[in-house]
């Protein structure tokens, strides 16, 4: 999921507000050169700079050793909560009404025993499906986030551990994951590498999982369930290569036809495609900004307008919450520490190629619901 690049000085926001100086326990400490918390590169003219302008200046990075104090308890708790969330939706076979037994057990004491028995029967019957789905989808998310995280370690850009986002109130059990970083300390090339490392690492897991999952599909049986998964272009290709029985381009995979590898791979494609949209702090936003500079702002705004128009035209508002969050975060990417650093022809070509990921991995209408 997106790397949220924080803007500002090298010390935490709480210090910025209180006027404290960084200590040895702060997010940054430099053993060779103890910088003051407000030290930045001054313009060549020597003019004094207002404190309100500090966010827009290049920041002088420490050159010695650094240490990052990261939260650990919350990321660990969210990781295990996401494991439980994805395990349960797999046990319930991705049924949109999977919370119904819990609801009945809580709201109707008379039906509590029957509801608990139903939950127990689901666990005994489908625990292996839930476990397979959980392991596959968590592997995809973990590799995606570790791609970002390892890149921040290589470039010594302070970043948090990944925060996984459990969401049991939907059929896939998660909203992905996110890390935060001090993006103002990274230059153009570093932001490119950090941004693209996550999607590429995630696809290393998602592509083979999706391929084998598609290969296990059989669409010849009469479907039921009223809830189906639409295939993106890449999975449509996989279905043709593996010659899925009964499949034709545009077909929906219904609840009764699902398998855990397919759903995990489908989720990996959905999350990767969504993250590669060229907007703001999404991975695609990082990449388009490093490729096109401020012209990327026009691309981001046009993408938002197109997404809203598409939802209105098709009367499909499944992603409206995502669009609202992107508007609140801001569709425009902030400047890097040094926008003039060259990224070279290889990175430029890789970046252009990566912009095809949303077209290949993101299913335009996501689900089909008939009940």
VENMO-V382425 format. One record per residue. PSI is psi as a letter, one per 20 degrees, with the letter a starting at -180 (* if undefined). NEAR is the number of other ideal C-beta (glycine too) atoms within 10 Angstrom. Layout:
BEGIN
((PSI | NEAR) (PSI | NEAR))
END
This chain:
BEGIN
((a | 25) (q | 25) (o | 31) (o | 17) (o | 26) (q | 19) (q | 13) (b | 16) (a | 24) (i | 24) (q | 20) (q | 20) (h | 11) (h | 9) (h | 17) (h | 16) (h | 8) (i | 8) (j | 8) (q | 13) (q | 12) (q | 19) (a | 9) (h | 9) (j | 8) (r | 19) (h | 19) (p | 21) (p | 18) (o | 16) (i | 11) (h | 8) (n | 10) (o | 13) (q | 21) (q | 10) (i | 16) (j | 14) (p | 15) (r | 17) (p | 12) (q | 13) (q | 10) (h | 6) (i | 6) (j | 6) (q | 7) (q | 8) (p | 14) (q | 6) (h | 8) (i | 7) (i | 10) (h | 17) (i | 15) (j | 12) (q | 16) (q | 17) (p | 21) (o | 15) (q | 20) (q | 19) (i | 11) (b | 11) (q | 10) (q | 17) (q | 14) (p | 18) (o | 13) (q | 14) (p | 11) (h | 10) (g | 7) (g | 12) (h | 17) (g | 12) (g | 13) (h | 18) (g | 18) (h | 11) (h | 16) (h | 25) (g | 19) (g | 14) (g | 23) (h | 29) (g | 23) (g | 22) (h | 27) (g | 28) (h | 23) (j | 23) (k | 21) (k | 22) (p | 16) (i | 18) (k | 11) (i | 20) (i | 15) (g | 13) (h | 20) (g | 15) (g | 11) (h | 17) (h | 18) (g | 11) (h | 10) (n | 11) (h | 8) (h | 7) (j | 13) (g | 13) (g | 10) (h | 13) (g | 18) (h | 14) (h | 12) (g | 16) (g | 17) (g | 11) (h | 11) (g | 18) (g | 14) (h | 9) (h | 11) (j | 17) (h | 13) (h | 11) (g | 19) (g | 22) (g | 16) (g | 18) (g | 29) (g | 24) (g | 17) (g | 26) (h | 31) (h | 21) (g | 17) (g | 27) (g | 28) (g | 18) (h | 18) (g | 29) (h | 25) (h | 18) (g | 23) (g | 28) (g | 22) (h | 15) (h | 24) (h | 24) (g | 12) (g | 12) (j | 18) (l | 17) (o | 24) (p | 23) (q | 28) (r | 22) (q | 20) (p | 23) (o | 20) (q | 26) (n | 16) (q | 19) (m | 15) (i | 20) (k | 11) (r | 15) (i | 20) (i | 23) (j | 28) (q | 24) (j | 17) (b | 26) (r | 25) (q | 18) (q | 23) (q | 19) (r | 23) (m | 25) (h | 27) (i | 23) (i | 26) (p | 30) (a | 19) (g | 21) (h | 17) (g | 23) (h | 30) (g | 26) (g | 20) (g | 28) (g | 32) (i | 24) (h | 22) (g | 30) (g | 24) (g | 16) (g | 21) (h | 29) (h | 23) (h | 14) (g | 21) (h | 29) (g | 18) (h | 12) (g | 24) (h | 28) (g | 18) (h | 16) (g | 25) (h | 26) (i | 16) (i | 14) (q | 23) (o | 11) (j | 16) (h | 11) (q | 11) (o | 7) (q | 16) (r | 10) (h | 16) (j | 13) (p | 20) (q | 19) (p | 24) (q | 17) (p | 25) (r | 23) (g | 17) (g | 24) (h | 25) (g | 19) (g | 15) (g | 22) (h | 21) (g | 13) (g | 11) (i | 16) (l | 8) (p | 22) (p | 10) (j | 12) (p | 20) (q | 10) (p | 10) (i | 8) (q | 18) (q | 17) (o | 25) (r | 19) (g | 17) (i | 13) (j | 24) (q | 24) (q | 20) (h | 24) (g | 21) (g | 27) (g | 28) (g | 28) (h | 27) (g | 27) (g | 26) (g | 27) (g | 27) (g | 19) (g | 25) (g | 29) (g | 22) (g | 22) (h | 27) (j | 28) (p | 24) (m | 23) (p | 30) (c | 27) (j | 24) (r | 26) (g | 30) (h | 30) (g | 30) (g | 31) (g | 26) (h | 28) (g | 29) (h | 27) (g | 21) (i | 14) (c | 15) (i | 11) (h | 11) (h | 23) (g | 18) (h | 12) (g | 21) (g | 24) (h | 13) (h | 13) (g | 21) (g | 17) (g | 11) (g | 10) (g | 17) (g | 15) (h | 10) (g | 13) (g | 16) (g | 10) (g | 8) (j | 10) (l | 6) (o | 14) (k | 11) (h | 12) (j | 17) (h | 12) (g | 10) (g | 15) (g | 16) (g | 10) (g | 10) (h | 22) (h | 13) (h | 7) (h | 15) (p | 14) (i | 23) (q | 16) (p | 27) (r | 17) (q | 18) (r | 24) (h | 21) (o | 14) (i | 14) (i | 9) (p | 16) (q | 9) (i | 18) (r | 11) (h | 8) (g | 8) (h | 18) (g | 14) (g | 10) (h | 16) (g | 20) (g | 12) (h | 9) (h | 21) (i | 16) (i | 11) (g | 24) (h | 19) (h | 13) (h | 17) (i | 26) (o | 21) (p | 19) (h | 13) (j | 13) (f | 16) (q | 16) (p | 13) (p | 10) (j | 9) (* | 7))
END
